[in-house]
Amino acid sequence: MKSKKVTEEILYVGVNDHQTDLFEGQYVVPNGMAYNSYVILDEKTAVMDTVDQAFGQQWLNHVEEALAGRKPDYLVIQHMEPDHSANIPAFLEKYPEAKVVATPTAYKMMQQFFGLELGERSVPASDGGELALGAHTLKFVFAPMVHWPEVMMTYDAKDKVLFSADGFGKFGALDVEEDWACEARRYYFGIVGKYGAQVQNVLKKASALDIQIICPLHGPVLTENLGYYLNLYHIWSSYGVESEGVAIAYASIYGHTKDAALYLAETLEKKGVKTAVHDLARTDLAEAVEDAFRYGKLVLACNTYNGDINPFMRDFITRLLERNYQKRTIALIENGSWAPTAARVMKGMFEKSKEITFAENTVTIMSAMKPENKTQLETLAKELTD
């Protein structure tokens, strides 16, 4: 590996993972994942985080090359999820004089994960506290519940770099070219989405810093047009509407509920409305969740099932609720052959959600779609476009 320069004295030493098919055991990652780590070279040297266990030796080789014969003084741990912390023991064994900088909560987790009692090798960080390396001074910004309680971010005042932990991360390895926003959005709402208020708090802290580069623990180093990324994070974390359009999610057994969902989508498209349609039994649910948050309006179309709702729809709504779904308009389409209850059940699931407005028009289909249902769907389309 040839060390990759972030700045003259900050080097990238992360790894690309094309072995995993499911990140965190649930998110499809067709283009792999990046586990990022960085080395700061100064009078004293600091290594920022480790990587996933499977790439420990490769990472240690990268670190050794970047250090070019020097020894690390500090290992700064910003986040204790195993994809970033798993190689702490191996690092400490290789570099027995290095000290570990972390939050008090992170030290507790090191004991839980690895049985580590660091003693004099620990350098506890404090919120707003600093660590001088020489020309570089690191300032610690605690970020609890973004998205674990021990998380902190680190700001380097000399090079104006924010090491942002999981913030501003995305799915995808760094040796694959792809759009940032799509996979960053899916990553954010899948993993961080519940903690919008906590992200807002960190963004307020970051607004006081002169940030020219963002170094996340996943995804590319961000060096240009930072306002674009910061604005998207503000929209996402405040549960704002990113794009005009309607997300349509349906669960259908024999195709009749699907017919209604597709007819509505077709009607909306004819009106010039962007739609994103998801068959919940077949789509990547993380993609469906992403679109539900991206757009300001959501249509849920579902058959009645055992006096309740289709299990795929229940799973989808549960995922939205787990991520504090709010500030949206929801329209309902239900189907049932003798006692349709889907609309009532779906509406009830959102009873504790904030700022949810339900469309006045609810469409009820009895078994199969009839001409009058098409008229009702056209009326619903008009309401969603007014």
Secondary structure, DSSP 4 states (H G I P E B T S, - for coil): -PPEESSSSEEE--EEE-S-SEETTTEE-TT-EEE--EEE-SSS-EEE----GGGHHHHHHHHHHHHTT---SEEE----SHHHHTTHHHHHHH-TT-EEEE-HHHHHHHHHHH----GGGEEE--TT-EEE-SS-EEEEEE-TTSSSTT-EEEEETTTTEEE-TTTT--SS-TTS---HHHHHHHHIIIIIGGGHHHHHHHHHHHTTS--SEEE-SSSPPB-S-HHHHHHHHHHHHTT---EEEEEEEEE-SSSHHHHHHHHHHHHHHHTT--EEEEETTTS-HHHHHHHHHHEEEEEEEEEEETTEE-HHHHHHHHHHHHTT--SEEEEEEEEESS---HHHHHHHHTTT-SSEEE-S--EEEESS--HHHHHHHHHHHHHHH-
